[in-house]
Amino acid sequence: MSKDIQVTGQTSGEWVSLGQYQLPAGRKAYVEVTNAGANGAIAADAVLLVPATPVNKK
């Protein structure tokens, strides 16, 4: 995760980057957590979406 991002109010832990994705403007987006392809259980307790570039507000 970028050093510019400050996550406040969170417990200690580690954020793992899952890559950068372009989300379509004006459409709903979601994150699906699945154990497909895994050999056992997986867990995620949070997802943080961070704009890669500043968004122009009109």
Biopython code that builds the backbone (N, CA, C, O; Angstrom):
import numpy as np
from Bio.PDB.StructureBuilder import StructureBuilder

atoms = [
    (1, "MET", "N", (0.847, -1.170, 0.000)),
    (1, "MET", "CA", (0.000, 0.000, 0.000)),
    (1, "MET", "C", (0.891, 1.231, 0.000)),
    (1, "MET", "O", (1.988, 1.215, 0.558)),
    (2, "SER", "N", (0.425, 2.269, -0.612)),
    (2, "SER", "CA", (1.182, 3.512, -0.718)),
    (2, "SER", "C", (1.477, 4.088, 0.662)),
    (2, "SER", "O", (0.652, 4.005, 1.572)),
    (3, "LYS", "N", (2.636, 4.660, 0.802)),
    (3, "LYS", "CA", (3.013, 5.284, 2.078)),
    (3, "LYS", "C", (2.202, 6.556, 2.316)),
    (3, "LYS", "O", (2.150, 7.044, 3.445)),
    (4, "ASP", "N", (1.557, 7.109, 1.261)),
    (4, "ASP", "CA", (0.742, 8.321, 1.380)),
    (4, "ASP", "C", (-0.571, 8.056, 2.107)),
    (4, "ASP", "O", (-1.162, 8.974, 2.675)),
    (5, "ILE", "N", (-1.030, 6.806, 2.094)),
    (5, "ILE", "CA", (-2.322, 6.463, 2.675)),
    (5, "ILE", "C", (-2.175, 6.252, 4.167)),
    (5, "ILE", "O", (-1.330, 5.478, 4.615)),
    (6, "GLN", "N", (-3.001, 6.944, 4.933)),
    (6, "GLN", "CA", (-3.015, 6.774, 6.378)),
    (6, "GLN", "C", (-4.337, 6.138, 6.773)),
    (6, "GLN", "O", (-5.395, 6.745, 6.611)),
    (7, "VAL", "N", (-4.280, 4.924, 7.286)),
    (7, "VAL", "CA", (-5.474, 4.231, 7.734)),
    (7, "VAL", "C", (-5.595, 4.487, 9.225)),
    (7, "VAL", "O", (-4.758, 4.038, 10.009)),
    (8, "THR", "N", (-6.647, 5.214, 9.620)),
    (8, "THR", "CA", (-6.830, 5.536, 11.033)),
    (8, "THR", "C", (-8.002, 4.744, 11.582)),
    (8, "THR", "O", (-8.925, 4.387, 10.850)),
    (9, "GLY", "N", (-7.955, 4.476, 12.862)),
    (9, "GLY", "CA", (-9.028, 3.753, 13.524)),
    (9, "GLY", "C", (-8.978, 2.255, 13.275)),
    (9, "GLY", "O", (-9.938, 1.548, 13.580)),
    (10, "GLN", "N", (-7.886, 1.763, 12.730)),
    (10, "GLN", "CA", (-7.750, 0.338, 12.449)),
    (10, "GLN", "C", (-6.851, -0.299, 13.504)),
    (10, "GLN", "O", (-5.986, 0.353, 14.090)),
    (11, "THR", "N", (-7.077, -1.573, 13.725)),
    (11, "THR", "CA", (-6.191, -2.301, 14.616)),
    (11, "THR", "C", (-4.898, -2.601, 13.871)),
    (11, "THR", "O", (-4.817, -2.447, 12.652)),
    (12, "SER", "N", (-3.896, -3.027, 14.615)),
    (12, "SER", "CA", (-2.635, -3.330, 13.960)),
    (12, "SER", "C", (-2.817, -4.521, 13.032)),
    (12, "SER", "O", (-3.662, -5.381, 13.277)),
    (13, "GLY", "N", (-2.045, -4.570, 11.995)),
    (13, "GLY", "CA", (-2.150, -5.662, 11.033)),
    (13, "GLY", "C", (-1.410, -5.291, 9.776)),
    (13, "GLY", "O", (-0.686, -4.297, 9.730)),
    (14, "GLU", "N", (-1.599, -6.091, 8.767)),
    (14, "GLU", "CA", (-0.879, -5.878, 7.521)),
    (14, "GLU", "C", (-1.873, -5.777, 6.373)),
    (14, "GLU", "O", (-2.809, -6.572, 6.281)),
    (15, "TRP", "N", (-1.663, -4.787, 5.491)),
    (15, "TRP", "CA", (-2.459, -4.638, 4.282)),
    (15, "TRP", "C", (-1.682, -5.285, 3.145)),
    (15, "TRP", "O", (-0.483, -5.046, 3.000)),
    (16, "VAL", "N", (-2.343, -6.090, 2.348)),
    (16, "VAL", "CA", (-1.717, -6.772, 1.222)),
    (16, "VAL", "C", (-2.330, -6.230, -0.064)),
    (16, "VAL", "O", (-3.543, -6.308, -0.259)),
    (17, "SER", "N", (-1.500, -5.687, -0.931)),
    (17, "SER", "CA", (-1.987, -5.165, -2.205)),
    (17, "SER", "C", (-2.402, -6.320, -3.111)),
    (17, "SER", "O", (-1.666, -7.294, -3.270)),
    (18, "LEU", "N", (-3.570, -6.202, -3.692)),
    (18, "LEU", "CA", (-4.061, -7.208, -4.630)),
    (18, "LEU", "C", (-4.008, -6.700, -6.064)),
    (18, "LEU", "O", (-4.570, -7.319, -6.967)),
    (19, "GLY", "N", (-3.332, -5.570, -6.274)),
    (19, "GLY", "CA", (-3.154, -5.042, -7.624)),
    (19, "GLY", "C", (-3.937, -3.772, -7.857)),
    (19, "GLY", "O", (-4.582, -3.239, -6.954)),
    (20, "GLN", "N", (-3.866, -3.298, -9.086)),
    (20, "GLN", "CA", (-4.601, -2.100, -9.500)),
    (20, "GLN", "C", (-5.606, -2.498, -10.565)),
    (20, "GLN", "O", (-5.307, -3.279, -11.468)),
    (21, "TYR", "N", (-6.801, -1.946, -10.438)),
    (21, "TYR", "CA", (-7.885, -2.280, -11.354)),
    (21, "TYR", "C", (-8.602, -1.006, -11.769)),
    (21, "TYR", "O", (-8.755, -0.084, -10.968)),
    (22, "GLN", "N", (-9.036, -0.956, -13.006)),
    (22, "GLN", "CA", (-9.805, 0.181, -13.492)),
    (22, "GLN", "C", (-11.282, -0.156, -13.342)),
    (22, "GLN", "O", (-11.770, -1.116, -13.941)),
    (23, "LEU", "N", (-11.993, 0.635, -12.542)),
    (23, "LEU", "CA", (-13.406, 0.406, -12.311)),
    (23, "LEU", "C", (-14.210, 1.302, -13.247)),
    (23, "LEU", "O", (-13.861, 2.469, -13.424)),
    (24, "PRO", "N", (-15.277, 0.784, -13.849)),
    (24, "PRO", "CA", (-16.064, 1.571, -14.798)),
    (24, "PRO", "C", (-16.831, 2.690, -14.093)),
    (24, "PRO", "O", (-17.506, 2.455, -13.091)),
    (25, "ALA", "N", (-16.722, 3.897, -14.622)),
    (25, "ALA", "CA", (-17.424, 5.054, -14.047)),
    (25, "ALA", "C", (-18.931, 4.856, -14.187)),
    (25, "ALA", "O", (-19.418, 4.422, -15.231)),
    (26, "GLY", "N", (-19.651, 5.177, -13.134)),
    (26, "GLY", "CA", (-21.097, 5.116, -13.169)),
    (26, "GLY", "C", (-21.682, 3.723, -13.035)),
    (26, "GLY", "O", (-22.898, 3.561, -13.138)),
    (27, "ARG", "N", (-20.860, 2.722, -12.809)),
    (27, "ARG", "CA", (-21.344, 1.347, -12.662)),
    (27, "ARG", "C", (-20.958, 0.825, -11.287)),
    (27, "ARG", "O", (-19.964, 1.262, -10.707)),
    (28, "LYS", "N", (-21.738, -0.102, -10.773)),
    (28, "LYS", "CA", (-21.439, -0.697, -9.472)),
    (28, "LYS", "C", (-20.255, -1.650, -9.593)),
    (28, "LYS", "O", (-20.097, -2.339, -10.601)),
    (29, "ALA", "N", (-19.446, -1.677, -8.575)),
    (29, "ALA", "CA", (-18.297, -2.590, -8.514)),
    (29, "ALA", "C", (-18.355, -3.311, -7.173)),
    (29, "ALA", "O", (-18.929, -2.801, -6.211)),
    (30, "TYR", "N", (-17.758, -4.496, -7.116)),
    (30, "TYR", "CA", (-17.750, -5.246, -5.865)),
    (30, "TYR", "C", (-16.474, -6.071, -5.784)),
    (30, "TYR", "O", (-15.789, -6.283, -6.785)),
    (31, "VAL", "N", (-16.171, -6.528, -4.588)),
    (31, "VAL", "CA", (-15.029, -7.397, -4.336)),
    (31, "VAL", "C", (-15.586, -8.717, -3.826)),
    (31, "VAL", "O", (-16.363, -8.740, -2.871)),
    (32, "GLU", "N", (-15.193, -9.807, -4.456)),
    (32, "GLU", "CA", (-15.641, -11.136, -4.030)),
    (32, "GLU", "C", (-14.454, -11.885, -3.446)),
    (32, "GLU", "O", (-13.410, -12.011, -4.085)),
    (33, "VAL", "N", (-14.623, -12.382, -2.226)),
    (33, "VAL", "CA", (-13.590, -13.175, -1.569)),
    (33, "VAL", "C", (-14.040, -14.631, -1.641)),
    (33, "VAL", "O", (-15.123, -14.971, -1.164)),
    (34, "THR", "N", (-13.219, -15.488, -2.232)),
    (34, "THR", "CA", (-13.587, -16.884, -2.412)),
    (34, "THR", "C", (-12.384, -17.790, -2.160)),
    (34, "THR", "O", (-11.235, -17.366, -2.283)),
    (35, "ASN", "N", (-12.662, -19.017, -1.814)),
    (35, "ASN", "CA", (-11.574, -19.971, -1.614)),
    (35, "ASN", "C", (-11.412, -20.890, -2.834)),
    (35, "ASN", "O", (-10.752, -21.924, -2.737)),
    (36, "ALA", "N", (-12.003, -20.528, -3.972)),
    (36, "ALA", "CA", (-11.861, -21.313, -5.198)),
    (36, "ALA", "C", (-10.380, -21.434, -5.548)),
    (36, "ALA", "O", (-9.681, -20.425, -5.646)),
    (37, "GLY", "N", (-9.909, -22.636, -5.733)),
    (37, "GLY", "CA", (-8.506, -22.867, -6.059)),
    (37, "GLY", "C", (-7.595, -22.970, -4.845)),
    (37, "GLY", "O", (-6.415, -23.296, -4.973)),
    (38, "ALA", "N", (-8.144, -22.691, -3.664)),
    (38, "ALA", "CA", (-7.339, -22.788, -2.439)),
    (38, "ALA", "C", (-7.481, -24.192, -1.851)),
    (38, "ALA", "O", (-8.429, -24.915, -2.155)),
    (39, "ASN", "N", (-6.545, -24.549, -1.026)),
    (39, "ASN", "CA", (-6.584, -25.849, -0.364)),
    (39, "ASN", "C", (-6.948, -25.633, 1.104)),
    (39, "ASN", "O", (-6.157, -25.940, 1.996)),
    (40, "GLY", "N", (-8.138, -25.109, 1.348)),
    (40, "GLY", "CA", (-8.573, -24.840, 2.708)),
    (40, "GLY", "C", (-9.283, -23.510, 2.804)),
    (40, "GLY", "O", (-9.677, -22.918, 1.799)),
    (41, "ALA", "N", (-9.438, -23.055, 4.025)),
    (41, "ALA", "CA", (-10.159, -21.819, 4.290)),
    (41, "ALA", "C", (-9.276, -20.601, 4.037)),
    (41, "ALA", "O", (-8.050, -20.674, 4.122)),
    (42, "ILE", "N", (-9.918, -19.493, 3.729)),
    (42, "ILE", "CA", (-9.237, -18.212, 3.606)),
    (42, "ILE", "C", (-9.998, -17.204, 4.458)),
    (42, "ILE", "O", (-11.134, -17.460, 4.855)),
    (43, "ALA", "N", (-9.386, -16.069, 4.741)),
    (43, "ALA", "CA", (-10.056, -15.044, 5.539)),
    (43, "ALA", "C", (-9.629, -13.660, 5.069)),
    (43, "ALA", "O", (-8.484, -13.443, 4.675)),
    (44, "ALA", "N", (-10.570, -12.740, 5.120)),
    (44, "ALA", "CA", (-10.301, -11.329, 4.863)),
    (44, "ALA", "C", (-11.196, -10.542, 5.799)),
    (44, "ALA", "O", (-12.398, -10.799, 5.869)),
    (45, "ASP", "N", (-10.631, -9.591, 6.515)),
    (45, "ASP", "CA", (-11.457, -8.835, 7.446)),
    (45, "ASP", "C", (-11.693, -7.403, 6.992)),
    (45, "ASP", "O", (-12.417, -6.658, 7.652)),
    (46, "ALA", "N", (-11.088, -7.007, 5.867)),
    (46, "ALA", "CA", (-11.308, -5.658, 5.362)),
    (46, "ALA", "C", (-10.799, -5.555, 3.934)),
    (46, "ALA", "O", (-9.907, -6.294, 3.516)),
    (47, "VAL", "N", (-11.386, -4.621, 3.197)),
    (47, "VAL", "CA", (-10.931, -4.285, 1.855)),
    (47, "VAL", "C", (-10.837, -2.771, 1.794)),
    (47, "VAL", "O", (-11.775, -2.074, 2.183)),
    (48, "LEU", "N", (-9.722, -2.259, 1.312)),
    (48, "LEU", "CA", (-9.517, -0.819, 1.209)),
    (48, "LEU", "C", (-9.311, -0.470, -0.250)),
    (48, "LEU", "O", (-8.347, -0.923, -0.866)),
    (49, "LEU", "N", (-10.212, 0.338, -0.817)),
    (49, "LEU", "CA", (-10.099, 0.791, -2.198)),
    (49, "LEU", "C", (-9.513, 2.197, -2.185)),
    (49, "LEU", "O", (-10.042, 3.088, -1.520)),
    (50, "VAL", "N", (-8.428, 2.395, -2.914)),
    (50, "VAL", "CA", (-7.702, 3.655, -2.927)),
    (50, "VAL", "C", (-7.584, 4.140, -4.360)),
    (50, "VAL", "O", (-7.086, 3.394, -5.203)),
    (51, "PRO", "N", (-8.025, 5.372, -4.683)),
    (51, "PRO", "CA", (-7.845, 5.878, -6.043)),
    (51, "PRO", "C", (-6.370, 5.937, -6.412)),
    (51, "PRO", "O", (-5.554, 6.419, -5.627)),
    (52, "ALA", "N", (-6.021, 5.452, -7.598)),
    (52, "ALA", "CA", (-4.626, 5.469, -8.045)),
    (52, "ALA", "C", (-4.195, 6.873, -8.418)),
    (52, "ALA", "O", (-3.028, 7.230, -8.257)),
    (53, "THR", "N", (-5.122, 7.669, -8.912)),
    (53, "THR", "CA", (-4.847, 9.072, -9.253)),
    (53, "THR", "C", (-5.969, 9.913, -8.662)),
    (53, "THR", "O", (-7.062, 9.399, -8.421)),
    (54, "PRO", "N", (-5.721, 11.193, -8.427)),
    (54, "PRO", "CA", (-6.780, 12.036, -7.880)),
    (54, "PRO", "C", (-7.983, 12.070, -8.809)),
    (54, "PRO", "O", (-7.837, 12.105, -10.031)),
    (55, "VAL", "N", (-9.164, 12.060, -8.222)),
    (55, "VAL", "CA", (-10.412, 12.134, -8.992)),
    (55, "VAL", "C", (-10.767, 13.601, -9.183)),
    (55, "VAL", "O", (-10.768, 14.375, -8.225)),
    (56, "ASN", "N", (-11.069, 13.985, -10.427)),
    (56, "ASN", "CA", (-11.480, 15.379, -10.712)),
    (56, "ASN", "C", (-12.926, 15.551, -10.304)),
    (56, "ASN", "O", (-13.813, 14.891, -10.846)),
    (57, "LYS", "N", (-13.169, 16.435, -9.353)),
    (57, "LYS", "CA", (-14.538, 16.708, -8.921)),
    (57, "LYS", "C", (-15.091, 17.831, -9.769)),
    (57, "LYS", "O", (-14.438, 18.856, -9.965)),
    (58, "LYS", "N", (-16.300, 17.631, -10.272)),
    (58, "LYS", "CA", (-16.930, 18.651, -11.130)),
    (58, "LYS", "C", (-17.930, 19.454, -10.347)),
    (58, "LYS", "O", (-18.561, 20.357, -10.895)),
]
sb = StructureBuilder()
sb.init_structure("model")
sb.init_model(0)
sb.init_chain("A")
sb.init_seg("    ")
for serial, (resi, resn, name, xyz) in enumerate(atoms, 1):
    if name == "N":
        sb.init_residue(resn, " ", resi, " ")
    sb.init_atom(name, np.array(xyz, "f"), 0.0, 1.0, " ", f" {name:<3s}", serial, name[0])
structure = sb.get_structure()
